[in-house]
Amino acid sequence: MKKRLWAVLIALTLSMTTFMTACQMSTNFNGNTDPVEPTVIGGPTSSDPDAPVSGAVDVTEKSSEPGEQPESKPWTPAIIDDDPDKSIGDDVIDDSARYVYDNATVSFTAANGGYSTSGSGALYNLTATRNDSLIVSTTESSPFGYGTFSATFKPVADADIGIVFGLDSTSNYFWEGRGINYYFFFLGRDGKNAFLGETKNGEWYTCTYKAFTFNTIEEFNLKVVLRGTKICCYVNDELVFGYRDANVLKGTRWGVRSGAANVTFSNIFVTNDYLY
């Protein structure tokens, strides 16, 4: 009896072993008896491991030749057109000369009021020492006919303060008046507006303005980008407004103007580059 039970147990064991071996083999849909590899969802759909995943977005930059990057144009404000307009009246300017001015190439004079210098930067700080000071570059010492000009200052209550450019004059000492022409980009005495004005042969004109609230605690950087007949004005690198002057002023002197004393202009920077 015991021998029969052992025979049955051995037979059952052999049957189970055969069944387990069979389960380890899987027949795929092609009748292939090789083990089936798992499907990787989202993996390559070809034998090329670098092939893009089906449905994935290819963000690789394309170029016409190996090593080339796509050409990108620098951003420009809407007022700066894609056309090659660089005309001033009937003349055509040449903006090929490159420059970044420093203390060795710039000299200033007080056309009105007074000033002092300080600092050790590429261009000295200029401080208005009297009310209604106009501090400008000397004739032809550092012409600014195109490019970018900026300066930083802290506003003072009840005073127009800013930067001047496009200046030409028939006098050594002046504020406004006959024979005097320049643009004045400034923060107004009301503390609520930024202006671009123009004094032209004794007449004052407001070219354009925009509401811009400021305080007398912080410093503000004013910047103009001048290209042909087009002027872009910025405060703290934010475009405030653009202006196109069909009769643009042709002077190349530049400087700072303050209705109040003890105003210091720092970070003065002038270059031929159009830094929009």
C-alpha positions as CSV (number, residue, x, y, z in Angstrom):
1,M,0.0,0.0,0.0
2,K,2.8,2.4,0.9
3,K,4.6,1.7,-2.4
4,R,1.4,2.6,-4.3
5,L,1.1,6.0,-2.5
6,W,4.8,6.8,-3.1
7,A,4.3,6.0,-6.8
8,V,1.2,8.3,-7.0
9,L,3.2,11.2,-5.3
10,I,6.1,10.8,-7.7
11,A,3.8,10.8,-10.7
12,L,2.1,14.0,-9.5
13,T,5.4,15.7,-8.9
14,L,6.6,14.8,-12.4
15,S,3.3,16.2,-13.9
16,M,3.6,19.5,-12.0
17,T,7.2,19.9,-13.1
18,T,6.2,19.4,-16.8
19,F,3.4,21.9,-16.4
20,M,5.6,24.6,-14.8
21,T,8.2,24.3,-17.6
22,A,5.5,24.7,-20.2
23,C,4.3,27.9,-18.5
24,Q,7.7,29.4,-18.8
25,M,7.4,29.4,-22.6
26,S,5.0,31.8,-24.2
27,T,3.8,31.7,-27.8
28,N,3.5,35.2,-29.3
29,F,1.0,36.3,-32.1
30,N,3.5,35.3,-34.8
31,G,3.8,31.8,-33.4
32,N,7.3,32.5,-32.1
33,T,8.1,30.6,-29.0
34,D,10.8,33.0,-27.8
35,P,10.2,34.9,-24.5
36,V,8.1,38.1,-25.2
37,E,9.9,41.3,-24.3
38,P,7.9,43.8,-22.4
39,T,6.5,46.8,-24.2
40,V,7.9,50.2,-23.0
41,I,5.1,52.8,-23.2
42,G,6.5,55.9,-24.8
43,G,9.7,54.3,-25.8
44,P,11.4,54.3,-29.2
45,T,9.2,53.0,-32.0
46,S,12.1,51.9,-34.2
47,S,15.3,49.9,-33.8
48,D,17.1,53.3,-33.5
49,P,17.5,54.1,-29.8
50,D,17.7,57.8,-30.7
51,A,14.5,57.8,-32.8
52,P,11.9,60.3,-31.5
53,V,9.1,59.0,-29.4
54,S,5.8,58.9,-31.3
55,G,3.7,61.9,-30.3
56,A,6.7,63.7,-28.6
57,V,7.6,67.2,-29.5
58,D,11.1,67.6,-31.1
59,V,12.6,70.7,-29.5
60,T,16.0,70.3,-31.2
61,E,17.1,73.6,-32.9
62,K,17.4,73.2,-36.6
63,S,20.2,74.8,-38.7
64,S,21.0,74.8,-42.4
65,E,24.5,73.4,-41.8
66,P,26.1,71.4,-39.0
67,G,27.2,73.7,-36.2
68,E,25.0,76.7,-37.3
69,Q,22.4,78.2,-34.9
70,P,19.1,79.7,-36.2
71,E,19.5,83.4,-36.9
72,S,17.8,85.6,-34.4
73,K,17.1,89.3,-34.8
74,P,17.4,91.6,-31.8
75,W,14.1,92.9,-30.4
76,T,13.3,96.4,-31.4
77,P,10.3,98.6,-30.5
78,A,7.4,99.0,-32.9
79,I,8.6,102.5,-33.8
80,I,11.8,101.1,-35.2
81,D,10.8,99.7,-38.5
82,D,12.4,96.8,-40.4
83,D,13.0,99.2,-43.3
84,P,16.4,100.7,-43.7
85,D,15.2,104.2,-42.8
86,K,18.0,106.2,-41.3
87,S,17.2,109.5,-43.0
88,I,17.4,112.9,-41.4
89,G,15.5,115.2,-43.7
90,D,17.1,114.8,-47.2
91,D,20.4,113.7,-45.8
92,V,21.5,110.1,-44.9
93,I,23.4,109.6,-41.7
94,D,26.5,107.4,-41.5
95,D,26.3,105.4,-38.2
96,S,29.3,103.2,-38.9
97,A,31.6,104.9,-36.5
98,R,31.9,103.0,-33.2
99,Y,32.4,104.7,-29.8
100,V,32.0,104.3,-26.1
101,Y,33.1,107.6,-24.4
102,D,35.1,107.9,-21.2
103,N,36.8,110.6,-19.2
104,A,39.7,110.7,-21.6
105,T,37.5,111.7,-24.6
106,V,34.8,113.8,-23.0
107,S,34.9,117.3,-21.6
108,F,32.0,119.2,-20.1
109,T,31.0,122.8,-19.5
110,A,28.3,124.6,-17.5
111,A,26.1,126.3,-20.1
112,N,24.0,127.5,-17.1
113,G,24.3,127.1,-13.4
114,G,27.3,125.1,-12.1
115,Y,28.6,121.6,-11.5
116,S,31.2,119.4,-9.9
117,T,32.6,116.0,-10.7
118,S,33.2,112.9,-8.6
119,G,33.6,109.2,-8.8
120,S,36.1,107.0,-10.7
121,G,34.0,105.4,-13.4
122,A,34.4,105.5,-17.1
123,L,32.6,108.9,-17.0
124,Y,32.7,111.0,-13.8
125,N,29.5,111.7,-11.9
126,L,28.1,115.2,-12.5
127,T,26.5,117.1,-9.7
128,A,24.5,120.3,-10.3
129,T,25.7,122.8,-7.8
130,R,23.0,125.4,-8.5
131,N,19.4,125.5,-9.5
132,D,18.7,125.5,-13.2
133,S,22.0,123.9,-14.1
134,L,22.7,122.7,-17.7
135,I,25.9,120.7,-18.0
136,V,26.8,119.7,-21.5
137,S,29.6,118.2,-23.6
138,T,31.9,120.7,-25.3
139,T,31.6,121.3,-29.0
140,E,32.8,118.2,-31.0
141,S,34.5,116.7,-28.0
142,S,32.3,113.6,-28.1
143,P,29.5,113.8,-30.7
144,F,26.4,111.8,-30.1
145,G,24.4,111.7,-33.3
146,Y,23.1,108.2,-33.0
147,G,23.2,105.3,-30.5
148,T,22.3,105.2,-26.8
149,F,22.8,107.7,-23.9
150,S,21.7,107.1,-20.3
151,A,22.2,108.5,-16.8
152,T,20.9,107.8,-13.3
153,F,19.7,110.3,-10.7
154,K,17.4,110.8,-7.7
155,P,14.5,113.1,-8.4
156,V,13.8,116.2,-6.3
157,A,10.4,117.6,-5.6
158,D,9.2,120.5,-7.8
159,A,12.1,120.2,-10.3
160,D,12.4,119.0,-13.9
161,I,15.4,116.8,-14.1
162,G,16.8,114.7,-17.0
163,I,19.1,114.3,-19.9
164,V,19.6,116.5,-23.0
165,F,20.8,115.6,-26.5
166,G,20.6,116.8,-30.1
167,L,22.1,120.0,-28.9
168,D,23.5,122.8,-30.9
169,S,23.9,126.4,-29.9
170,T,25.3,129.7,-31.0
171,S,26.2,130.8,-27.4
172,N,28.6,129.5,-24.8
173,Y,26.2,130.2,-21.9
174,F,22.5,129.4,-22.3
175,W,19.4,127.7,-20.8
176,E,16.9,128.1,-23.6
177,G,16.5,130.9,-26.1
178,R,17.3,132.0,-29.7
179,G,19.9,130.0,-31.4
180,I,19.5,127.1,-28.9
181,N,18.2,123.7,-29.9
182,Y,18.0,120.5,-28.0
183,Y,15.8,117.6,-26.7
184,F,15.1,117.2,-23.0
185,F,13.9,113.8,-21.7
186,F,13.0,114.3,-18.1
187,L,10.9,113.4,-15.1
188,G,8.5,116.3,-14.4
189,R,8.2,118.5,-11.4
190,D,4.7,117.2,-10.7
191,G,6.1,113.7,-9.9
192,K,3.5,112.1,-12.1
193,N,4.8,112.3,-15.7
194,A,7.8,111.6,-18.0
195,F,8.3,114.1,-20.8
196,L,10.2,114.4,-24.1
197,G,10.5,118.1,-24.8
198,E,12.3,120.2,-27.3
199,T,13.6,123.8,-27.2
200,K,14.0,125.1,-30.7
201,N,15.4,128.6,-31.4
202,G,13.7,130.1,-28.3
203,E,10.4,128.1,-28.5
204,W,9.5,125.3,-26.2
205,Y,7.5,122.2,-27.4
206,T,6.3,119.1,-25.7
207,C,7.0,116.3,-28.1
208,T,5.2,113.6,-26.1
209,Y,4.6,112.6,-22.5
210,K,3.2,109.7,-20.5
211,A,1.9,109.2,-16.9
212,F,4.8,107.9,-14.8
213,T,4.6,108.1,-11.0
214,F,7.9,108.3,-9.3
215,N,9.3,109.3,-5.9
216,T,12.2,111.2,-4.4
217,I,13.6,108.3,-2.5
218,E,14.7,105.9,-5.3
219,E,17.2,106.5,-8.1
220,F,15.9,106.3,-11.7
221,N,17.8,105.6,-14.9
222,L,16.8,107.6,-18.0
223,K,17.9,106.3,-21.4
224,V,17.4,107.5,-25.0
225,V,18.1,105.4,-28.1
226,L,18.4,107.7,-31.1
227,R,18.3,106.3,-34.6
228,G,17.7,108.7,-37.5
229,T,14.3,110.4,-37.0
230,K,13.3,108.0,-34.3
231,I,13.7,108.4,-30.5
232,C,13.0,105.8,-27.9
233,C,12.8,106.8,-24.3
234,Y,13.2,104.5,-21.3
235,V,13.0,104.7,-17.5
236,N,14.8,101.9,-15.7
237,D,15.1,100.0,-19.0
238,E,11.4,100.0,-19.6
239,L,10.2,101.7,-22.8
240,V,8.0,104.6,-21.8
241,F,7.4,106.0,-25.3
242,G,8.8,106.4,-28.8
243,Y,8.7,109.6,-30.9
244,R,9.4,110.2,-34.6
245,D,10.5,113.7,-35.5
246,A,10.2,114.6,-39.2
247,N,12.4,117.6,-38.5
248,V,14.8,116.0,-36.1
249,L,17.5,118.1,-34.5
250,K,20.9,117.6,-35.9
251,G,23.1,118.7,-33.0
252,T,25.5,116.2,-31.5
253,R,26.2,117.7,-28.1
254,W,24.6,116.1,-25.0
255,G,24.5,116.4,-21.3
256,V,22.2,116.7,-18.2
257,R,19.8,119.3,-16.9
258,S,18.5,119.9,-13.4
259,G,16.0,122.5,-12.0
260,A,17.4,121.8,-8.5
261,A,20.8,122.0,-6.9
262,N,22.6,119.1,-5.4
263,V,21.4,116.5,-7.9
264,T,24.0,114.0,-8.9
265,F,24.0,112.2,-12.2
266,S,25.8,108.8,-12.2
267,N,26.3,105.8,-14.5
268,I,26.5,108.2,-17.4
269,F,27.0,106.1,-20.5
270,V,27.2,106.9,-24.2
271,T,27.7,104.4,-27.1
272,N,27.0,104.1,-30.8
273,D,25.1,100.8,-30.1
274,Y,21.3,100.8,-30.3
275,L,20.5,99.3,-26.9
276,Y,16.8,98.9,-27.1
